[in-house]
Amino acid sequence: MVIGGASGIGWATAQLLSARGDTVIIADLDGIAAETQATELGGNTTGHRVEVTDEQAMRTLFDTVAADHGPIGTVVDCAGISRPGTIADLSLADWKATVDVCLTGAFLTVKNATHSMRDGGSIVLVASLNGRQPGVGMGAYCAAKAGVLMLTQVAAMELAPRGIRVNAVNPGFVHTPLTYGATLVPGLVDEYIENTPLGRAGTPEDVARTIAFLTSGDTGWMTGSAIDLNGGAHTMRYPNIVERVAEMVATNSDTE
Ligand SMILES: NC(=O)c1ccc[n+]([C@@H]2O[C@H](COP(=O)([O-])OP(=O)(O)OC[C@H]3O[C@@H](n4cnc5c(N)ncnc54)[C@H](O)[C@@H]3O)[C@@H](O)[C@H]2O)c1
């Protein structure tokens, strides 16, 4: 099951897991996109609408899938949003929305997975470079993703007796609909790339391949771990998004 599987990293993951022969369940807030992508994958793939922050909806999703297909082997949580803003200016609503989807969603994923998974299965949570590297204007997202990394470790300890492994991936900048807004800010993506030793942004497929690896027998002795996947960006500094946006606003008002 790939939650947040209708777009970006989740969709690339769904395609890869399907190509290796898994029966894939795509769950997403955008239920129409989930169903459309499921149809594209064909086979036994099904698409479902789910709000990852809604405990009852998540319970129903996992129950339905387990009833239809039996105990689930792999669960990947790719659902995420980001509401940037400095701590001084960020609204409580934006803080809560980000933490709810990114952290509470991960909690509800693990919680429900434990009831519907087979022993020996694998859970992957998509955290972020921002779970370990701070960025100005990224307070809610950074805090939520750091929480996901600790949740990964606690879940790994609690589920180890059943042989269920819980790991995370920490992608750096990847071109997806989530990051489209950043591409509209002059110089921002360039600054990401300058701070990436391998000199390029990631692709959804880069991340999907690592997720597939974490759900394979090749990582059967790995749990409670997080894989940094960012072209080396964690060794450098994170761009100042707020400064870049302020520059853009100043330039736009100069030209008006
Ligand atoms: N793109 C990046 O640069 C990047 C970097 C690091 C981490 N991430 C993380 O990777 C994950 C996937 O992001 P992406 O870049 O593929 O973005 P995306 O926007 O392409 O995909 C996110 C998916 O999550 C779904 N979603 C959002 N809110 C939801 C909710 N409340 N309930 C259920 N589904 C919901 C969306 O409908 C969408 O299909 C996220 O957790 C994101 O934080 C992305």
PDBQT file of the ligand as one rigid body, heavy atoms in Angstrom, charges set to zero:
ROOT
HETATM    1  N1  LIG A 301       9.663  16.687  -3.351  1.00  0.00    +0.000 N 
HETATM    2  C1  LIG A 301      10.624  16.886  -2.465  1.00  0.00    +0.000 C 
HETATM    3  O1  LIG A 301      11.579  17.655  -2.708  1.00  0.00    +0.000 OA
HETATM    4  C2  LIG A 301      10.594  16.176  -1.149  1.00  0.00    +0.000 A 
HETATM    5  C3  LIG A 301      11.757  16.229  -0.358  1.00  0.00    +0.000 A 
HETATM    6  C4  LIG A 301      11.753  15.589   0.873  1.00  0.00    +0.000 A 
HETATM    7  C5  LIG A 301      10.629  14.910   1.310  1.00  0.00    +0.000 A 
HETATM    8  N2  LIG A 301       9.516  14.888   0.526  1.00  0.00    +0.000 N 
HETATM    9  C6  LIG A 301       8.367  14.146   1.042  1.00  0.00    +0.000 C 
HETATM   10  O2  LIG A 301       8.016  13.167   0.105  1.00  0.00    +0.000 OA
HETATM   11  C7  LIG A 301       6.627  12.842   0.252  1.00  0.00    +0.000 C 
HETATM   12  C8  LIG A 301       5.990  12.874  -1.128  1.00  0.00    +0.000 C 
HETATM   13  O3  LIG A 301       6.028  14.215  -1.616  1.00  0.00    +0.000 OA
HETATM   14  P1  LIG A 301       6.052  14.570  -3.170  1.00  0.00    +0.000 P 
HETATM   15  O4  LIG A 301       7.174  15.502  -3.363  1.00  0.00    +0.000 OA
HETATM   16  O5  LIG A 301       5.951  13.353  -3.976  1.00  0.00    +0.000 OA
HETATM   17  O6  LIG A 301       4.725  15.460  -3.241  1.00  0.00    +0.000 OA
HETATM   18  P2  LIG A 301       3.391  15.323  -4.100  1.00  0.00    +0.000 P 
HETATM   19  O7  LIG A 301       2.618  16.530  -3.760  1.00  0.00    +0.000 OA
HETATM   20  O8  LIG A 301       3.707  15.030  -5.515  1.00  0.00    +0.000 OA
HETATM   21  O9  LIG A 301       2.698  14.024  -3.476  1.00  0.00    +0.000 OA
HETATM   22  C9  LIG A 301       2.141  14.041  -2.202  1.00  0.00    +0.000 C 
HETATM   23  C10 LIG A 301       0.857  13.235  -2.254  1.00  0.00    +0.000 C 
HETATM   24  O10 LIG A 301       0.318  13.230  -0.930  1.00  0.00    +0.000 OA
HETATM   25  C11 LIG A 301      -1.080  13.401  -1.053  1.00  0.00    +0.000 C 
HETATM   26  N3  LIG A 301      -1.607  13.989   0.187  1.00  0.00    +0.000 N 
HETATM   27  C12 LIG A 301      -1.414  15.251   0.644  1.00  0.00    +0.000 A 
HETATM   28  N4  LIG A 301      -2.098  15.448   1.772  1.00  0.00    +0.000 NA
HETATM   29  C13 LIG A 301      -2.733  14.270   2.038  1.00  0.00    +0.000 A 
HETATM   30  C14 LIG A 301      -3.601  13.855   3.062  1.00  0.00    +0.000 A 
HETATM   31  N5  LIG A 301      -3.994  14.698   4.030  1.00  0.00    +0.000 N 
HETATM   32  N6  LIG A 301      -4.069  12.588   3.038  1.00  0.00    +0.000 NA
HETATM   33  C15 LIG A 301      -3.709  11.739   2.038  1.00  0.00    +0.000 A 
HETATM   34  N7  LIG A 301      -2.889  12.088   1.030  1.00  0.00    +0.000 NA
HETATM   35  C16 LIG A 301      -2.410  13.344   1.036  1.00  0.00    +0.000 A 
HETATM   36  C17 LIG A 301      -1.268  14.351  -2.214  1.00  0.00    +0.000 C 
HETATM   37  O11 LIG A 301      -2.586  14.299  -2.744  1.00  0.00    +0.000 OA
HETATM   38  C18 LIG A 301      -0.204  13.855  -3.177  1.00  0.00    +0.000 C 
HETATM   39  O12 LIG A 301      -0.718  12.884  -4.063  1.00  0.00    +0.000 OA
HETATM   40  C19 LIG A 301       6.073  13.873   1.238  1.00  0.00    +0.000 C 
HETATM   41  O13 LIG A 301       6.038  13.300   2.527  1.00  0.00    +0.000 OA
HETATM   42  C20 LIG A 301       7.103  14.983   1.214  1.00  0.00    +0.000 C 
HETATM   43  O14 LIG A 301       7.126  15.707   2.423  1.00  0.00    +0.000 OA
HETATM   44  C21 LIG A 301       9.470  15.489  -0.695  1.00  0.00    +0.000 A 
ENDROOT
TORSDOF 0
